[in-house]
Amino acid sequence: MFKLKVKGVAHTVTEEEFAELGVVSELYSGSDISIVSNEALFMPIRKCQNATKFIKKPDGYYEPCPPSHP
C-alpha cells in the first residue's frame, strides 16, 4: 500500500523498508496509510519553508539549517 502512495515520487525507500512499513502498519486502514504517506512527502517541503538559512553542500545542493547556525 505504501508503494502505491509514493508511486511516481523520487524516494530512497528500499524493499526491506517497505516490508517493515507493512509489518508495523498492520492494523492501519487505507486512509491512515494515505495520511502517513502524505505527511512524509511534505516533511522536506515544510522544513524548507520554515528555514531562514541554508548551507551549500559539497554536491552543490543547498540544505536548510537551524537558525542558530552561523
LUMBATOR-196157 format. One record per residue: residue in one letter; y negated, x, z negated of N, C-alpha, C, O in turn. Coordinates in steps of 0.02 Angstrom, whole numbers, plus 32768, in hexadecimal, padded with zeros to 4 digits. Each point is the difference from the previous one (the first is absolute). Layout:
<pts>
AYXZYXZYXZYXZ;...
</pts>
This chain:
<pts>
M803C802980007FC47FD780007FC1802C80007FCF7FF08022;F803380467FB77FC5802D7FFE7FF4801F80447FC7800A8014;K806F800680107FF8801E80437FDB7FD1802F7FD780158028;L80387FAB7FD37FDF7FCF802A7FB67FFB7FF17FD77FF6802D;K801780117F947FBA7FF97FEC7FD5803B80157FC47FF98008;V805B804280017FD8803B8014800D801380487FEA80358017;K80387FA0800E800E800E80467FBF800680277FD37FD67FFA;G8028805F802E7FC3800B80277FCB80277FDC7FCA800D801C;V804380067FA57FD080267FD9801D80457FF3803A80077FED;A7F9E802C801E801780457FF3800C80087FB57FD57FF07FD7;H8066802980188011800B7FBA8030803A7FFA801B80188032;T7FF07FFF7F91802D80377FF3803B7FEC7FD4801F802A7FE1;V7FEF7F95801C80377FE77FD7804280108022800A7FF0803B;T8023802F7F9F80418013801C80327FC67FF97FF27FCF7FDD;E80478037804480347FCD7FFA80187FF97FB8800E7FC97FE9;E7FF880707FF480157FFE7FBA7FCE7FDB7FD580137FDB7FD2;E7FAD802E803C7FCC7FDE7FDA80017FB5800F7FF57FD77FD3;F80178016806B80067FB98010803C7FE27FDB7FFB7FC87FE7;A803C805D8016803B7FE87FDB7FF07FF77FB680157FCF7FE2;E7FC6806080017FED7FFB7FBA7FD17FC47FF480067FDD7FCE;L7FCC801880617FD57FC57FFB80297FC080007FF17FD07FDC;G8043802F804D802B7FC5800280247FF57FBF80087FC67FEA;V800D806F7FF580237FFA7FC07FD17FE87FC980107FD27FDB;V7FB5804D80207FD27FEE7FC97FDD7FBD800B7FE37FE57FD1;S80208000806B7FDF7FC0800D80347FC9800C7FF37FD08024;E804680367FBC80387FD2800C7FED7FB77FF680167FD58026;L7FC3801B7FA77FEF7FBA7FF27FBC7FEB801C7FE87FC97FF0;Y7FFA806180397FBF7FEF801E800A7FCE8039803280038024;S7F9F7FCF7FE380017FD380397FE08022803C7FE380367FF9;G80227FAC80417FDF801B803C7FB580047FF77FE0802E8018;S80047FA17FC57FB87FFF7FF37FED803A7FD27FCD8021800A;D805C7FED7FC37FF380387FD37FFF804280267FD480297FF7;I805D7FE080358005803D80277FC58007802F7FE68037800A;S80047F9280127FC58001802C7FC280167FDA7FD980288019;I801E7FBE7FAB7FC580127FD78003804A7FED7FCE80238005;V806C7FF47FE4800880467FED7FF2802E803B7FDE80337FFA;S803D7FBB80407FF78029803C7FB6800380147FE780368010;N7FF87F917FF07FB97FFF80127FD680297FD07FD380248015;E803B7FD77FAA7FDC80287FCF800A804A800D7FD080267FFC;A806D7FEE8012800F8047800D7FDB8018803F7FE780388001;L80157F9D80327FDE8014803E7FB480077FF67FE180298021;F80037FAF7FB27FB780017FF67FE980327FCB7FC4800C7FFA;M806A80117FDF7FEB802F7FCC7FD8803B801B7FCD80117FE2;P8048801080547FD88038801A7FBB7FEA80197FD080267FFA;I802C7F9F80217FC07FE680187FD07FF67FC67FC680128003;R80537FD07FC77FD77FF57FC57FE980427FE17FC880067FE9;K8065802B80177FEF80417FE57FC7801F80277FD2801D7FE2;C802F7FDD805F7FCA801C802A7FC07FD87FF87FC9801D8000;Q803B7FA27FFA7FC47FD67FF97FDB800F7FBF7FC37FFE7FFE;N806280117FCD7FE2800D7FBF7FEA80487FF67FDF800F7FCF;A8034801D805E7FF080477FF87FB7800D800E7FE27FE1802C;T8002804D7FAF7FBB8015800C7FFD8047801B7FCD8016801A;K806B800F7FE08004804580198042800A802380327FE17FF0;F7FCE804C8041803C801180258008804B80047FCF80258001;I806F7FF280018010804780068021800B8044802C7FDA8014;K7FBE805A801080208010803F803F80297FF27FFD80347FDF;K803C7FB48039804080227FF5800B803480367FDE7FFF8034;P805080317FC1800D8035803280157FE580447FF580218033;D802A7FA47FCE80167FE480417FC77FDD8026800C7FE58036;G7FB7801C7FAE7FC67FE480217FF07FB97FEC7FCC7FE68013;Y80607FF97FC77FF47FBD7FEA7FD980007FBE800080317FDB;Y7FDE7F9780187FDB7FF97FC280277FD37FD180217FD18015;E7FD9803F7FAA80247FDA7FCD7FCF7FEC7FCA7FD780297FEC;P802B7F997FFC7FD27FEB7FCB801180267FC0803A80107FF2;C7F917FFF7FE7800B80237FC17FDA7FDB7FC97FD57FD7800E;P803B80387FB37FDF7FDE7FC87FB780137FFC7FEC80378015;P7FEB7F9E7FCF7FB8800E7FFA7FF180407FD77FCC801F800A;S80617FF47FC97FF5803B7FD7800B804280257FF080357FE7;H802C7FC68055800E803D80277FBF801F80187FD47FDC8018;P802580667FE27FC0802080157FF47FFE804B7FCD80188018;
</pts>
